[in-house]
Amino acid sequence: MRLERGVRDTHIQRELRTHGRKNGFVTKGQQARLQRWLPEIGLTKEDRLNVTDGTPWVVEIGFGNGDFLVHMAERHPDWHLLGIEIYLPGVAKAVSRLEAAGVIDRCRISQLPAQYVFEHQIAPDSLAGVVINHPDPWPKARHHKRRLIQPSFARLLTSRLKVGGFLHLASDKPDLAEWMRDILDQTEGLTNEGGDDGFVPRSDDRPLTKFEQRGRREGRQSLFLQYRRGA
Ligand SMILES: C[S@@+](CC[C@H](N)C(=O)[O-])C[C@H]1O[C@@H](n2cnc3c(N)ncnc32)[C@H](O)[C@@H]1O
């Protein structure tokens, strides 16, 4: 089924929407989990992420259906996670999976654009890490300005990491992977932990996310980037 209009109207904050898919299919159960959990763990436009108690907070931007978010929550019981995803049916699926995995009490969810969340809702020097897996490629040159990684967003993102915090990225599109590497390599305060070409090998521990799987089906291997914020 499609998400019901009332559910969308309640949760989509249209004035902040960026480009991207807006609706898609969910099960009745997933819609019910969305309605159950968003009022409790959703970060609204006015909220701030509270990271004052020394807990490591890791953010995933564009978590899709939640493949990697659930994996991180299970793999790192000490982490608290903020997942940011503008595609509401994806949020519904992820929330259902986080609940089923018994990890949802350590998670917050935002369905606002990451640019807004990082600028207004996350304090400087506060995050243990940020993960971005397979961001939208926007392949046409005239759409490159829509790509998530831009010099200004890279600076903003770096400022929200603690010293020693990590930034991990993946893309199955070589052109986008190089675009992200070239911008992030030039971003003050970030150190690339990759080899001569700037990339790191795929970690065996990673789950295959939906878009890594899709890339493989179409004959592409994802490329991986790893950065750390210096002093
Ligand atoms: C290509 S999908 C990748 C999904 C998942 N990370 C994976 O690897 O399968 C990119 C996701 O980023 C989300 N997205 C795009 N722009 C965003 C933004 N500005 N803030 C948050 N999420 C965004 C899209 O809705 C989409 O679900």
The ligand as an SDF file (V2000), in Angstrom:
LIG
                    3D

 27 29  0  0  0  0  0  0  0  0999 V2000
   20.7380    5.8850   -3.4710 C   0  0  0  0  0  0  0  0  0  0  0  0
   19.8940    5.8190   -1.9300 S   0  0  0  0  0  0  0  0  0  0  0  0
   20.9860    4.8520   -0.8730 C   0  0  0  0  0  0  0  0  0  0  0  0
   20.2640    4.1810    0.2700 C   0  0  0  0  0  0  0  0  0  0  0  0
   21.1510    3.3500    1.2130 C   0  0  0  0  0  0  0  0  0  0  0  0
   22.1120    4.1900    1.9060 N   0  0  0  0  0  0  0  0  0  0  0  0
   21.8450    2.2430    0.4950 C   0  0  0  0  0  0  0  0  0  0  0  0
   23.0890    2.2060    0.4530 O   0  0  0  0  0  0  0  0  0  0  0  0
   21.1370    1.3480   -0.0080 O   0  0  0  0  0  0  0  0  0  0  0  0
   20.1700    7.4720   -1.3200 C   0  0  0  0  0  0  0  0  0  0  0  0
   19.2370    7.8370   -0.1730 C   0  0  0  0  0  0  0  0  0  0  0  0
   19.5560    9.1340    0.3130 O   0  0  0  0  0  0  0  0  0  0  0  0
   18.3490    9.8220    0.6050 C   0  0  0  0  0  0  0  0  0  0  0  0
   18.6490   11.2630    0.5410 N   0  0  0  0  0  0  0  0  0  0  0  0
   18.8840   11.9920   -0.5690 C   0  0  0  0  0  0  0  0  0  0  0  0
   19.1460   13.2670   -0.2460 N   0  0  0  0  0  0  0  0  0  0  0  0
   19.0790   13.3470    1.1090 C   0  0  0  0  0  0  0  0  0  0  0  0
   19.2440   14.4140    2.0420 C   0  0  0  0  0  0  0  0  0  0  0  0
   19.5180   15.6470    1.6330 N   0  0  0  0  0  0  0  0  0  0  0  0
   19.1070   14.1390    3.3660 N   0  0  0  0  0  0  0  0  0  0  0  0
   18.8080   12.8790    3.7730 C   0  0  0  0  0  0  0  0  0  0  0  0
   18.6320   11.8370    2.9400 N   0  0  0  0  0  0  0  0  0  0  0  0
   18.7720   12.0610    1.6260 C   0  0  0  0  0  0  0  0  0  0  0  0
   17.3860    9.3400   -0.4680 C   0  0  0  0  0  0  0  0  0  0  0  0
   16.0410    9.4960   -0.0930 O   0  0  0  0  0  0  0  0  0  0  0  0
   17.7800    7.8860   -0.6210 C   0  0  0  0  0  0  0  0  0  0  0  0
   17.0250    7.0320    0.2110 O   0  0  0  0  0  0  0  0  0  0  0  0
  1  2  1  0
  2  3  1  0
  2 10  1  0
  3  4  1  0
  4  5  1  0
  5  6  1  0
  5  7  1  0
  7  8  2  0
  7  9  1  0
 10 11  1  0
 11 12  1  0
 11 26  1  0
 12 13  1  0
 13 14  1  0
 13 24  1  0
 14 15  1  0
 14 23  1  0
 15 16  2  0
 16 17  1  0
 17 18  1  0
 17 23  2  0
 18 19  1  0
 18 20  2  0
 20 21  1  0
 21 22  2  0
 22 23  1  0
 24 25  1  0
 24 26  1  0
 26 27  1  0
M  CHG  2   2   1   9  -1
M  END
$$$$
